[in-house]
Amino acid sequence: LLMTIKAIAFDLGGVLFADGKTQALKKLQTEHGYDSAKLRSVLTSPLSHDLRRGKVSDDEFWAWAQQQEPSWDVQLIKNVWYDSYVLDDDIKDLMDRLRGRYALVAFTGNVVSRVDFLNKRYGFRDWFDVEVYSFDCGETKPSKRFVEIMIQKAGCSGNEVFYVDDQEKDAYPAREFGVTVAIYKKGEVGHLMDAMRAAGIDI
């Protein structure tokens, strides 16, 4: 028997916004000659996870990044990275159709300054009923505890949550809590809507 879905959780990077990291790495390599493998290792380093968990500050992280490669312009890297999170209009339109009938949840491993940057640009925080950020929880994906916090804040049980992410590696722990998970790829909103309808969501 299907439980009734009450809350729909959306990842930000790769779902509501483009996968900024991948876009930025390409741009920094092609336009500025940066070594994208080295840069990726910095942007996905253990310290980058501490940044998402709110354990280190922006300044500490970028000072460390600068030490990894003295020739880098870390302000340029940060600007290009943040700038690459472009809104996915298909997801925004879908959220507009669901708003008011389901609790819309932002569920993201993210950085305070990036959330602020994107909110100044798009005002996206107003689009959600509930916001669950890694830096507020001291946890990031794929932590089970982070999923538990999200379900708790959504105010329902796991099997009443539908969750959209672009990475199976980040989403899999949610399945253990009975959450219905859909993996989204840009341009494939039709597949996502089919998955939502199959879960009993009225679109």
For each residue, the residues with C-beta under 8 A, 3 or more apart:
1:
2: 199 200
3: 157 159 160 178
4: 160 200
5: 8 102 160 161 162 180 199 200 201
6: 102 103 154 155 156 160 161
7: 102 103 104 105 130 154 155 156 160 161 162
8: 5 98 102 103 104 105 161 162 163 164 196 201
9: 105 106 107 132 150 154 161 162 163 164 179
10: 15 16 91 95 104 105 106 107 128 163 164
11: 14 15 16 107 108 164 165 166 167 170
12: 15 16 17 85 106 108 110 118 124
13: 17 18 19 20 21 85 108 110 166
14: 11 17 18 19 165 166 167 184 186
15: 10 11 12 88 91 164 165 166 184
16: 10 11 12 87 88 91 92 95 106 124
17: 12 13 14 20 85 86 87 88 118
18: 13 14 23 84 85 86 88 186
19: 13 14 22 23 166 186
20: 13 17 23 24 81 82 83 84 85 86
21: 13 24 25 40 43 44 81 84
22: 19 25 26
23: 18 19 20 26 27 84 86
24: 20 21 27 28 77 80 81 83 84
25: 21 22 28 29 36 39 40 43
26: 22 23 29 30 36
27: 23 24 30 31 32 80 84
28: 24 25 31 32 34 36 39 76 77 80
29: 25 26 32 33 34 35 36 39
30: 26 27
31: 27 28
32: 27 28 29 76
33: 29
34: 28 29 38 39 72 77
35: 29 38 39 69
36: 25 26 28 29 39 40
37: 40 41
38: 34 35 41 42 68 69
39: 25 28 29 34 35 36 42 43 72 77
40: 21 25 36 37 43 44
41: 37 38 44 45
42: 38 39 45 48 65 68 69
43: 21 25 39 40 48 81
44: 21 40 41 48
45: 41 42 48 49
46: 49 50
47: 50 51 56 61 64
48: 42 43 44 45 51 52 61
49: 45 46 52 53 109 140
50: 46 47 53 55 56 61
51: 47 48 54 55 56 57 58 61 111
52: 48 49 109 110 111 134 135 140
53: 49 50 134 135 137 138 139 140
54: 51 112 134 135 136 138
55: 50 51 138
56: 47 50 51 60 61
57: 51 60 61
58: 51 61 62 111 112 113
59: 62 63
60: 56 57 63 64
61: 47 48 50 51 56 57 58 64 65
62: 58 59 65 66 74 78
63: 59 60 66 67
64: 47 60 61 67 68
65: 42 61 62 68 69 72 74 77
66: 62 63 69 70 72 74
67: 63 64 70
68: 38 42 64 65 72
69: 35 38 42 65 66 72
70: 66 67
71:
72: 34 39 65 66 68 69 76 77
73: 76 77
74: 62 65 66 77 78
75: 78 79
76: 28 32 72 73 79 80
77: 24 28 34 39 65 72 73 74 80 81
78: 62 74 75 81 82
79: 75 76 82 83
80: 24 27 28 76 77 83 84
81: 20 21 24 43 77 78 84 114
82: 20 78 79 85 113 114 117 118
83: 20 24 79 80
84: 18 20 21 23 24 27 80 81
85: 12 13 17 18 20 82 114 118
86: 17 18 20 23
87: 16 17 92 122 124
88: 15 16 17 18 91 92 186
89: 92 93
90: 93 94 186 187 189
91: 10 15 16 88 94 95 164 184 189
92: 16 87 88 89 95 96 127
93: 89 90 96 97
94: 90 91 97 98 189 192 193 203
95: 10 16 91 92 98 99 104 127
96: 92 93 99
97: 93 94 203
98: 8 94 95 101 102 104 201 203
99: 95 96 102 104 127
100:
101: 98 202
102: 5 6 7 8 98 99 201
103: 6 7 8 129 130 154 155 156
104: 7 8 10 95 98 99 127 128 129 130
105: 7 8 9 10 128 129 130 131 132 150 153 154 161
106: 9 10 12 16 124 125 128 130 131 132 133
107: 9 10 11 132 150 163
108: 11 12 13 115 132 133 134
109: 49 52 134 140 141 146 170
110: 12 13 52 114 115 133 134 135
111: 51 52 58 114 115 135
112: 54 58 115 116 133 135
113: 58 82 116 117
114: 81 82 85 110 111 117 118
115: 108 110 111 112 118 119 125 133
116: 112 113 119 120
117: 82 113 114 120 121
118: 12 17 82 85 114 115 121 122 124
119: 115 116 122 123 124 125
120: 116 117
121: 117 118
122: 87 118 119
123: 119 126 127
124: 12 16 87 106 118 119 127 128
125: 106 115 119 128 131
126: 123
127: 92 95 99 104 123 124
128: 10 104 105 106 124 125 131
129: 103 104 105
130: 7 103 104 105 106 153 154 155
131: 105 106 125 128
132: 9 105 106 107 108 136 137 146 149 150 153
133: 106 108 110 112 115 136 137
134: 52 53 54 108 109 110 137 138 139 140 141 146
135: 52 53 54 110 111 112 138
136: 54 132 133
137: 53 132 133 134 145 146 149
138: 53 54 55 134 135
139: 53 134 143 145 146 149
140: 49 52 53 109 134 143 146
141: 109 134 146 165 167 170 171 173
142: 146 169 170 171 172 173
143: 139 140 146 147 173
144: 147 148 173 176 177
145: 137 139 148 149
146: 109 132 134 137 139 140 141 142 143 149 150 173
147: 143 144 150 151 173 174 176 177 179
148: 144 145 151 152 177
149: 132 137 139 145 146 152 153
150: 9 105 107 132 146 147 153 154 161 174
151: 147 148 154 156 157 158 161 177 179
152: 148 149 155
153: 105 130 132 149 150
154: 6 7 9 103 105 130 150 151 160 161
155: 6 7 103 130 152
156: 6 7 103 151 160 161
157: 3 151 160 161 178
158: 151 161 174 177 178 179
159: 3 178 179 180
160: 3 4 5 6 7 154 156 157
161: 5 6 7 8 9 105 150 151 154 156 157 158 174 177 179 180
162: 5 7 8 9 179 180 182 196 199 201
163: 8 9 10 107 171 174 179 180 181 182
164: 8 9 10 11 15 91 181 182 184 192
165: 11 14 15 141 168 170 171 181 182 183 184
166: 11 13 14 15 19 183 184 185
167: 11 14 141 170 171 183
168: 165 171 172 183
169: 142 172
170: 11 109 141 142 165 167
171: 141 142 163 165 167 168 174 175 181 183
172: 142 168 169 175 176 181
173: 141 142 143 144 146 147 176 177
174: 147 150 158 161 163 171 177 179 181
175: 171 172 178 179 181
176: 144 147 172 173
177: 144 147 148 151 158 161 173 174
178: 3 157 158 159 175
179: 9 147 151 158 159 161 162 163 174 175
180: 5 159 161 162 163 195 199
181: 163 164 165 171 172 174 175
182: 162 163 164 165 192 195 196
183: 165 166 167 168 171
184: 14 15 91 164 165 166 188 189 191 192
185: 166 188 191
186: 14 18 19 88 90
187: 90
188: 184 185 191 192
189: 90 91 94 184 192 193
190: 193 194
191: 184 185 188 194 195
192: 94 164 182 184 188 189 195 196
193: 94 189 190 196 197 203
194: 190 191 197 198
195: 180 182 191 192 198 199
196: 8 162 182 192 193 199 201 203
197: 193 194 200 201 203
198: 194 195
199: 2 5 162 180 195 196
200: 2 4 5 197
201: 5 8 98 102 162 196 197
202: 101
203: 94 97 98 193 196 197
